[in-house]
Amino acid sequence: MYGFKELSTFVGRMQTQDIITSTQNPKIKALLLLQQKSSCRKEQQLFVVEGRRELMHCLERGYKVDTVFLCPEILKAEREYDTLLNTLPSCNTISVATNVYDRIAYRGGTEGVVATICMKNHGLDTLPSTAKKHAPLYVVLESVEKPGNLGAILRSADAAGVDAVIVCDPLTDIYNPNLIRASLGGFFSVPTIVCSSQECIDYFKREDICILTAQLQDSSLYYDTDMTCPTAIVMGTEATGLTNQWREAADAHIRIPMLGILDSLNVSVSAAILMFEAVRQRQLANND
């Protein structure tokens, strides 16, 4: 596992270029386009992470680093620049001035590191095979639109020990910088799968995974539903909910009781409630 000291050392030993002082530099413009446009990320098969912690998560999960943009002034102030470990000798390293770093970093001059990372395959064929070891727990999100919500769900999924988050028919780019920031590393620690709803349903039926759809109509209270077996909790969008495809494929429909005047919780909050109900039930079953 890489620590801040190890990460600093690898950067410190790499050959750096002359420092970039202009935000109009072509390399900086290209980086900003990767941050802002999903089409650029898709075309180049690259995405952007910010900060030493996020970069460490990438390294730990086997992602290949394309380019690291460093702000020496920030790193030296934090005593990181000269103490770092050479782990990625083939990685490009570019030094940038503070004004340039402030332009490319969402969090401003607090970390000193922004990197472009090579994308991975997130197909259903990469789903970890855990069914034979224990009763897996999956969270499925159909047509999720808001990257911040997906990031928050991944963060909760990490805390709940979820085996994978499966995004079906997504309406957002899973490499959106807002998603990665909101997940606080959950994007890298929890397997994230992208596929069609039909592919996912077929997989669950084939593997005998119990499908629980979260919906208000024709449903039972979530805490009255068994989640100790191999389970997939399926959530829809806040605006339209789940499609009939998922409702008809479900083994059970579940709901969270609403006692106020509003008709729904934020999808990330709902997902967290349901995930930790599964955790509660499984812990009780293991203690019996």
Order of alpha helices (4+ residues) and beta strands (2+ residues): alpha-alpha-alpha-beta-alpha-beta-alpha-beta-alpha-beta-beta-alpha-beta-alpha-alpha-beta-alpha-beta-beta-beta-alpha-beta-alpha
